[in-house]
Amino acid sequence: PESLIFATLMKPPVDRVEEDIQLIYEELLHVKAFGHLSNAIKEELAAVVHFEHHPTAGRFLYREGDSGTSWYIILRGSVNVMIGRKGVVCTLQEGDEFGKLALLNNAPRTSSIQLREPNCCFLKVDREDFKRILMSVEKNTLKFKEHGKEVLVLEKSAGGRYLVVKGTSQKMLEYLLTLQLDSGGLDESFAQDFFLTYPAFMSINDVCDGLKDCYNNYSPPQPSPVTHSPPQKTEEAPTMATDEQMTAKRKRVVRAMGIWLAIAKADLIKDPTFQKLLHYLQDSLAKDGLVEELKEVNMRLMDSIRRGPTLTHDGGKVSSHLSLFPLKKNNTDIRIELGICTVPPCQPIDAVNIRVHTVDKRCCRLHVKLDTKAEEILQEACTKLSLEFENYELCEAKSSGEKVVFNPKDLSISTEMTINGRLYAMPKDGEKTITPLPDQNQ
């Protein structure tokens, strides 16, 4: 309730308990002025932000020339911004912010702020807290503008990787598919968020067209905005991507497509636009000789079809008009059609091939059933790798380096892993993170 939020905000920051900070944090998630900040920064602000209520309209919050002591965000009401003899130059509404410039420049206020209506409510961040929290954000934030408007905002995380905070739909898709950030690898967490939320701001046609355009775009890769490498001389600038760059770009499209398929619902698989994109990628990957990538797309497609309950017909069979990857037999292409070959849903007794790695770069291959327990997989891997079973645990190493430990009784390990994850047999007292394998960031 609003009364509870206001009562919590009115508590001095030193008196706030964890529950108070969490409540304020959840309120800050809906404040427009904080939209470009990461959740971690919002949590820090929740612990220090102040609340101000002004019952009388016409009062000046501060005047031009005053010393800047705070950053303000309008929680309720509106204000006039006034400059010298010009009078009112603009009006700010709920969710807008003001007062930041004087804190950034250590300069007097350049305008006056007058309350337009009674009972205006503000959030306020004092100078010292602003400098400690917001200034560190500014140093670690990259903002890209086109025609004077911000189109993409990236923020550097504690791990050194740049995360997308906000952006226009087209620029976010461009970032996902073409920008060479850090190691050049696809930002997997952003890709998952993008494909889960794109219907709110893009059509499926735009996404599919963007993937196709990236696959066929022969322009050289854009320079990374986070490395600040010196610009090339105009006469030396390449006009076309090299074969290696085109292959890397197409593999990036395949990885993005794999992530999309991994979270795809049945309605998406049946969408004609999505099916056209799948057929296009199948034909293009086959023509370009990217056999492994072609298999990857189709295996992800098979997994999505098996998961889709609305595609299951009588007898527990699954059918579709989508095609699988071409196979070679006696130098003749054979295309298997799912519309002809029915595919049964995954069963616990189905077997899969998995690899289990060690930190000393050894690896073993196992052929196990889907219902095999994690402890049984670990036992077999330890036997093959000559490890002491009781001193090890089965883990997944994500492409970000995060380590996830499986419960010994967990089942269906291969389907529980994230895109591009790898299985490890790790010492129980080992490191909390794992250095990703080189192919996890390709």
C-alpha positions in Angstrom: 0.0 0.0 0.0 1.1 3.6 -0.7 0.8 4.6 3.0 3.2 1.8 4.0 5.7 2.8 1.3 5.6 6.4 2.4 5.9 5.5 6.0 9.0 3.4 5.2 10.6 6.1 3.1 10.2 8.6 6.0 12.3 6.5 8.2 15.9 7.8 8.5 18.3 5.6 6.5 20.2 4.6 9.6 16.9 3.2 11.1 15.9 1.0 8.1 16.0 -2.7 8.4 16.5 -5.2 5.6 12.7 -5.5 5.1 12.4 -1.7 4.7 15.2 -1.6 2.1 13.6 -4.4 0.2 10.2 -2.6 0.1 11.8 0.7 -1.0 13.9 -1.2 -3.6 10.7 -2.7 -5.1 9.2 0.8 -5.3 12.3 2.1 -7.1 11.9 -0.5 -9.8 8.9 1.4 -11.0 10.5 4.9 -11.0 11.3 6.2 -14.5 14.4 8.1 -13.4 16.1 4.9 -12.1 15.2 2.9 -15.2 18.7 3.0 -16.7 20.4 1.8 -13.4 21.1 -1.8 -12.6 19.2 -3.6 -9.8 22.4 -3.6 -7.7 22.5 0.2 -7.8 18.8 0.5 -7.0 19.4 -1.7 -3.9 22.2 0.7 -2.8 19.9 3.7 -3.4 17.1 2.1 -1.4 19.3 2.2 1.7 20.1 5.9 1.4 17.2 7.7 -0.4 15.2 10.3 1.5 11.6 11.3 1.3 10.2 14.8 1.2 6.6 16.0 1.2 5.6 19.6 0.4 2.0 20.5 1.0 1.9 24.0 -0.5 1.9 24.9 -4.2 4.0 27.8 -5.4 6.9 27.2 -3.0 10.4 27.1 -4.3 12.3 23.9 -3.6 15.5 25.8 -4.4 16.5 28.9 -6.4 19.0 29.6 -9.1 22.4 30.2 -7.6 21.9 28.1 -4.5 24.4 25.5 -3.6 23.6 22.0 -4.9 23.1 19.6 -2.1 20.7 16.9 -3.4 19.4 15.0 -6.5 15.6 15.0 -6.7 13.1 12.6 -8.3 9.4 13.4 -8.5 7.4 10.7 -6.8 4.1 12.6 -6.9 3.1 16.0 -8.4 4.9 18.3 -10.8 7.3 21.3 -10.8 8.1 24.3 -13.0 11.7 24.8 -14.1 12.5 28.5 -14.1 15.6 30.3 -15.5 16.2 34.0 -14.8 14.1 36.4 -16.8 12.9 33.6 -19.1 10.5 32.4 -16.5 9.2 28.9 -16.8 11.1 27.0 -19.4 9.6 23.5 -18.9 7.5 21.4 -16.5 8.6 18.2 -15.0 6.1 15.4 -14.0 6.0 12.3 -11.9 9.0 10.1 -12.6 11.3 12.9 -13.8 14.5 13.9 -12.0 16.4 17.2 -11.6 19.3 18.7 -9.6 22.0 16.4 -10.9 24.0 18.9 -12.9 25.1 21.0 -9.8 26.3 17.8 -8.1 28.2 16.6 -11.2 29.9 19.9 -11.7 30.2 21.1 -8.1 28.5 24.3 -9.3 25.6 26.5 -8.1 22.1 25.7 -9.3 21.4 26.9 -12.8 17.7 27.1 -12.4 14.9 27.5 -9.9 12.4 24.7 -9.1 8.8 25.8 -8.1 6.1 23.4 -7.0 3.1 23.5 -9.4 0.6 21.8 -7.2 0.0 20.9 -3.5 1.2 17.7 -1.8 4.2 17.1 -4.0 6.4 14.2 -2.9 10.0 13.7 -3.8 12.8 11.1 -3.4 16.1 12.8 -2.6 19.7 11.5 -2.7 22.2 13.7 -0.8 25.5 14.8 -2.4 27.8 12.3 -0.7 25.6 9.3 -1.4 25.1 10.6 -5.0 28.9 10.8 -5.6 29.6 7.4 -3.9 26.9 5.5 -5.8 25.9 7.4 -9.0 29.3 8.7 -9.9 30.7 5.2 -9.9 27.9 4.2 -12.2 28.7 7.1 -14.6 32.3 5.9 -14.8 31.2 2.4 -15.7 28.3 3.3 -18.0 28.5 3.6 -21.8 25.8 5.6 -23.5 25.3 5.5 -27.3 23.4 8.3 -29.0 21.9 8.7 -32.5 20.4 12.0 -33.6 20.8 13.3 -30.0 18.8 10.5 -28.4 20.2 7.6 -26.3 19.7 4.3 -28.2 21.8 2.0 -26.0 23.1 2.1 -22.4 25.6 -0.5 -21.2 26.9 -0.8 -17.6 30.0 -2.5 -16.5 29.4 -5.3 -14.0 31.6 -6.3 -11.1 33.0 -9.1 -13.2 34.1 -6.6 -15.9 31.5 -7.5 -18.5 29.2 -4.9 -19.9 25.4 -5.5 -19.4 22.6 -3.9 -21.3 20.6 -1.6 -19.1 18.2 -0.1 -21.7 18.0 0.7 -25.4 15.8 0.9 -28.5 14.6 -2.4 -29.9 16.7 -2.2 -33.1 19.9 -1.2 -31.3 19.5 -4.0 -28.8 19.1 -6.5 -31.6 22.2 -4.9 -33.2 24.1 -5.3 -30.0 23.0 -8.9 -29.7 24.1 -9.8 -33.2 26.9 -7.6 -34.4 28.8 -5.6 -31.7 32.1 -7.1 -30.7 32.0 -6.7 -26.9 34.9 -7.9 -24.7 35.9 -11.3 -25.9 33.5 -11.1 -28.9 31.2 -13.7 -27.3 27.4 -13.5 -27.3 26.0 -12.0 -24.1 24.0 -15.1 -23.2 22.0 -13.7 -20.3 21.0 -10.7 -22.3 20.1 -12.9 -25.2 17.8 -15.0 -23.0 16.1 -11.8 -21.6 15.8 -10.4 -25.1 14.0 -13.4 -26.6 11.7 -13.7 -23.6 10.6 -10.1 -23.7 10.9 -9.0 -27.3 7.1 -9.3 -28.0 6.6 -6.2 -25.8 8.6 -3.9 -28.1 9.3 -5.8 -31.4 7.4 -7.9 -33.9 8.6 -11.4 -34.7 9.1 -10.2 -38.3 11.6 -7.6 -37.1 13.5 -10.2 -35.1 13.6 -12.7 -37.9 14.6 -10.1 -40.5 17.4 -8.9 -38.1 18.8 -12.5 -37.8 18.7 -13.0 -41.6 20.3 -9.6 -42.2 23.1 -10.3 -39.8 23.7 -13.7 -41.4 24.1 -12.1 -44.8 25.7 -8.8 -43.9 29.2 -8.7 -45.5 30.1 -5.4 -43.8 33.1 -5.6 -41.5 32.4 -6.1 -37.8 31.9 -2.9 -35.8 34.8 -1.9 -33.5 34.1 -2.7 -29.8 32.8 0.3 -27.9 34.4 -0.9 -24.7 38.0 -1.3 -25.8 38.4 2.3 -27.1 40.8 1.1 -29.8 42.2 3.9 -32.1 40.2 4.4 -35.2 41.5 3.1 -38.5 42.5 5.5 -41.2 39.9 5.9 -43.9 42.0 4.6 -46.7 42.7 1.4 -44.7 39.2 0.7 -43.6 38.0 -2.6 -45.0 34.8 -2.6 -47.1 33.9 -6.2 -46.6 34.2 -8.8 -43.8 36.8 -11.5 -44.2 35.8 -15.2 -44.5 36.8 -15.7 -40.9 34.7 -12.8 -39.8 31.6 -14.0 -41.8 31.9 -17.4 -40.3 32.2 -16.0 -36.8 29.1 -13.7 -37.4 27.1 -16.7 -38.7 28.0 -18.8 -35.7 26.8 -16.0 -33.5 23.5 -16.0 -35.3 23.3 -19.8 -34.7 24.0 -19.3 -31.0 21.3 -16.7 -30.8 18.9 -19.0 -32.6 19.8 -21.8 -30.3 19.0 -19.7 -27.2 15.7 -18.7 -28.8 14.8 -22.3 -29.6 15.7 -23.4 -26.1 13.0 -21.1 -24.6 10.6 -21.3 -27.5 6.9 -22.3 -26.9 4.8 -24.3 -29.3 3.1 -21.3 -30.7 6.4 -19.8 -31.8 7.5 -23.1 -33.5 4.2 -23.0 -35.5 4.5 -19.4 -36.5 5.0 -19.1 -40.3 7.5 -16.3 -40.0 9.6 -18.3 -37.6 9.4 -21.4 -39.8 10.6 -19.4 -42.8 13.6 -18.3 -40.8 14.3 -21.9 -39.8 14.1 -23.1 -43.4 16.3 -20.2 -44.5 19.0 -21.0 -41.9 18.9 -24.7 -42.7 19.5 -24.0 -46.4 22.1 -21.3 -45.8 24.1 -23.3 -43.3 24.1 -26.3 -45.6 25.2 -24.1 -48.6 28.0 -22.5 -46.5 29.3 -25.8 -45.2 28.6 -25.1 -41.5 27.6 -28.6 -40.8 28.0 -28.6 -37.0 26.1 -25.3 -36.7 23.3 -26.8 -38.9 23.1 -29.8 -36.6 23.0 -27.5 -33.6 20.0 -25.6 -34.9 18.1 -28.8 -35.7 18.9 -30.5 -32.4 17.5 -27.4 -30.6 14.5 -27.5 -32.9 13.9 -31.2 -32.1 14.2 -30.4 -28.4 11.6 -27.6 -28.7 9.2 -29.8 -30.7 9.5 -32.6 -28.1 8.7 -30.1 -25.3 5.6 -28.7 -27.0 2.4 -30.3 -25.7 0.3 -28.6 -28.3 2.2 -30.4 -31.0 1.4 -33.8 -29.6 -1.2 -35.8 -31.4 -3.0 -39.1 -30.8 -0.6 -41.9 -29.9 1.9 -39.6 -28.3 3.5 -38.8 -31.7 4.7 -35.4 -32.7 4.6 -34.0 -36.3 5.5 -30.8 -38.0 6.2 -29.5 -41.5 9.7 -28.4 -40.5 12.7 -30.2 -42.0 15.7 -31.6 -40.3 19.3 -31.1 -41.5 20.3 -32.7 -44.8 22.2 -35.9 -44.5 24.8 -37.3 -47.0 24.5 -40.8 -48.3 26.4 -41.9 -51.4 27.0 -38.3 -52.2 23.2 -37.7 -52.4 21.4 -35.2 -50.2 18.6 -36.7 -48.1 16.2 -34.4 -46.4 14.2 -35.9 -43.5 10.8 -34.2 -43.1 9.2 -34.2 -39.7 5.9 -34.1 -41.5 6.6 -37.6 -42.7 8.7 -39.0 -39.8 6.8 -38.8 -36.6 9.0 -38.2 -33.5 8.1 -39.6 -30.1 8.5 -37.4 -27.1 11.6 -37.8 -24.9 11.4 -40.8 -22.6 13.3 -41.5 -19.4 14.9 -44.5 -21.0 16.3 -42.4 -23.9 20.1 -42.3 -23.9 22.3 -39.3 -24.6 26.0 -38.8 -25.0 27.6 -36.4 -22.5 31.1 -35.2 -21.7 32.5 -34.7 -18.2 35.5 -32.4 -17.8 38.1 -31.8 -15.0 39.9 -28.6 -14.1 43.2 -30.2 -15.3 41.7 -30.3 -18.8 40.9 -34.0 -19.0 37.6 -35.3 -20.3 35.6 -38.5 -20.7 32.6 -39.4 -22.7 29.6 -41.2 -21.2 26.5 -42.7 -22.8 23.7 -42.5 -20.2 19.9 -42.6 -20.0 18.0 -39.4 -19.3 16.8 -40.7 -15.9 20.3 -41.4 -14.7 21.0 -39.7 -11.4 23.8 -37.1 -11.0 25.6 -39.3 -8.5 25.6 -42.2 -11.0 27.0 -40.0 -13.7 29.7 -38.8 -11.3 30.5 -42.3 -10.3 31.0 -43.5 -13.9 33.1 -40.3 -14.7 35.3 -40.8 -11.7 35.9 -44.4 -12.6 37.0 -43.4 -16.1 39.1 -40.5 -15.0 40.7 -42.3 -12.0 39.2 -39.9 -9.4 38.1 -40.6 -5.8 34.3 -40.5 -6.0 33.7 -39.4 -2.4 35.9 -36.3 -2.9 34.2 -34.9 -6.0 30.8 -33.4 -7.0 29.1 -33.0 -10.4 28.9 -29.4 -11.5 27.9 -27.3 -14.5 30.2 -24.6 -15.6 28.3 -21.8 -17.4 29.9 -19.7 -20.1 30.0 -16.8 -17.5 32.2 -18.9 -15.2 29.5 -19.5 -12.7 29.5 -23.0 -11.0 26.3 -24.8 -10.3 26.5 -27.9 -8.2 24.0 -30.7 -8.9 22.2 -32.6 -6.2 23.3 -36.2 -6.2 19.7 -37.3 -6.8 19.0 -34.9 -9.7 17.8 -36.5 -12.9 17.9 -35.6 -16.6 21.1 -33.6 -16.2 21.6 -33.0 -19.9 18.3 -31.2 -20.2 18.8 -29.1 -17.0 22.0 -27.4 -18.3 22.0 -24.0 -19.7 23.0 -23.1 -23.3 26.7 -23.7 -23.8 27.2 -25.2 -20.3 29.7 -27.9 -19.6 29.7 -30.7 -17.0 32.6 -31.0 -14.6 33.8 -33.4 -11.9 35.1 -30.9 -9.3 36.7 -31.3 -5.9 34.2 -30.6 -3.2 36.5 -27.9 -1.7 37.3 -26.4 -5.1 36.9 -22.9 -6.4 33.5 -21.2 -6.6 34.0 -20.3 -10.2 35.3 -22.2 -13.2 37.2 -20.7 -16.1 35.0 -21.3 -19.2 36.4 -23.5 -22.0 37.5 -21.6 -25.2 34.6 -23.0 -27.2 32.0 -21.8 -24.6 32.4 -18.2 -25.9 32.4 -18.9 -29.6 
